Amino acid sequence: MAKKSMVLRGLTALLTFVFSLSIVTGVTLEGYKSTIDTNLGTQSEKFVSESTDADPLYNKFTPSAEVLNEDGTGNSHALIQKAMNLNRQQAAEGAVLLKNENNALPLASGSKVTLLGIRSHVPLVGSSFGVKAWGGFINLEQALSQNKTDFANTITTSVNTNRQTGETTVGRTVSSWSGDEFEFEGAGYEINPTMVSIYEKLNETYNHANNESPAEVYDPGEPSLAEIAAVDSNYESSFAQYGDTAWKPDSSGFFVTTVVISRPSAESKDYLPGGIAEGLGADEPLALTTNERDIIETAKKASDKVIVLVNSATAVEIGDLKNDPDIDAILWIGFPGCYGMVGIADTISSAAAPAPPAVCPTSTPPTICPLPLCRTWVRCTTPTPQTSLPVPAVC
């Protein structure tokens, strides 16, 4: 009897061990099933669906007629156009006006604009991990000055990281674009071509992408004024002239300079306190660096009208810009997506209005403010502090 009891105890212990081991193994394999499938060529799961007359699985959703051909098949051109229109609307309605002094916004039609900051040329439109912007896109320069896409030559780029070596590379999200190009109604401004060319050259070194992530030790990668001058020592003259033609002020009598400040964001990554590269003149990754401040100072010297675009999904430390009387407007644009820069151009040009500030500024003469719900620009005729915006016009 004693010998039988010992055998049962031994079997119980063995079975308990095997059971526990199978649970641990099963959980581990389930967690790494994608990696295992990739290396072994296996398939851990498969989606199986069945459409019957009684349960027509694939007929439950019918696309709108505007994205279908006459025979009921999908029209890819119409579908992309609809996506462009939606993204344009989202970006325009999602932009937030943080400051607007001296009637800086909206800009007059036909204004001549200098774009400063390397992110004006390589804006962040998505994240390298999470919500990534894929394929052809419309950049800020195109949205402000052009009326047709150039997807064949303007494809989003992303930072890719080799998890084994830690090496990062920048590459296109798609290898090429051979599809249609699309017309759109741009803002109709003229962009200073000198700074566009300079930032194009500098990005060969900085290698910025349109989809990026934060880093434990972050460097915004804003070129210094010395680096700009090394590419073109006469760059400052472009602020006052446009080739052989005088760089004229806009119809309000102002030169216009727009500075873009950016910070990337991503899933599973964040900025760390004090996590900024040494020698940049900032203590925190979300604070402005010396080079960023220098480019803002350059804009103030070059222009009577300075607009700052905050191209970030993260709160950047711009309190001093808010209090700077030489900064006329600050517009938060987030990550606008592949086609959203056209919506940002709409906001700047008064074709659309950004979200209103909490209080309509009190000023004389009245400041131009966006009117809630109307999505248009109006003048605050009777500004009331600490209350919602007045409604001086009927939509």
GIMOUR-V834047 format. One record per backbone hydrogen bond with DSSP energy under -1.0 kcal/mol. CO is the residue of the C=O (numbers start at 0). NH is the residue of the N-H. Records with the same first field share a line. If there is no record, write none. Layout:
BEGIN
CO: NH + NH
END
This chain:
BEGIN
0: 4
1: 5
2: 6
3: 7
4: 8
5: 9
6: 10
7: 11
8: 12
9: 13
10: 14
11: 15
12: 16
13: 17
14: 18
15: 19
16: 20
17: 21
18: 22
19: 23
20: 24
21: 25
22: 26
23: 27
24: 28
25: 29
26: 30
27: 31
29: 32
31: 35
32: 36
33: 37
34: 38
35: 39
36: 40
54: 51 + 56
55: 58
63: 66
64: 67
66: 74
68: 71
72: 68
74: 78
75: 79
76: 80
77: 81
78: 82
79: 83
80: 84
81: 85
82: 86
83: 87
84: 88
85: 89
86: 90
87: 91
88: 92
89: 93
90: 94
94: 354
95: 331
98: 329
100: 103
107: 110
110: 189
112: 191
113: 257
115: 259
116: 119
117: 120 + 121
128: 266
129: 131
130: 126
134: 155
138: 142
139: 143
140: 144
141: 145
142: 186
143: 188
146: 183
149: 152 + 153
153: 136
155: 172
156: 210
157: 170
159: 168
161: 165
166: 161
168: 159
170: 157
181: 148
183: 185
189: 112
191: 195
192: 196
193: 197
194: 198
195: 199
196: 200
197: 201
198: 202
200: 203
201: 204 + 205
202: 206
209: 124 + 125
210: 158
211: 127
217: 276
223: 227
224: 228
225: 229
226: 230
227: 231
231: 234
233: 236
234: 237
235: 238
236: 240
239: 246
241: 244
244: 241
245: 247
249: 252
253: 249
254: 304
255: 113
256: 306
257: 115
258: 308
260: 310
271: 274
273: 275
274: 217
279: 289
283: 286
285: 316
288: 292
289: 293
290: 294
291: 295
292: 296
293: 297
294: 298
295: 299
296: 300
297: 301
298: 302
304: 256
305: 327 + 328
306: 258
307: 330
308: 260
309: 311 + 332 + 333
310: 262
315: 317
317: 321
318: 322
323: 326
327: 100
328: 307
329: 97 + 98
330: 309
331: 95
337: 137
338: 341
339: 343
340: 344
341: 345
342: 346
343: 347
344: 348
345: 350 + 351
347: 106
354: 96
366: 379
368: 377
370: 374
371: 373
375: 370
377: 368
378: 380
383: 386
END
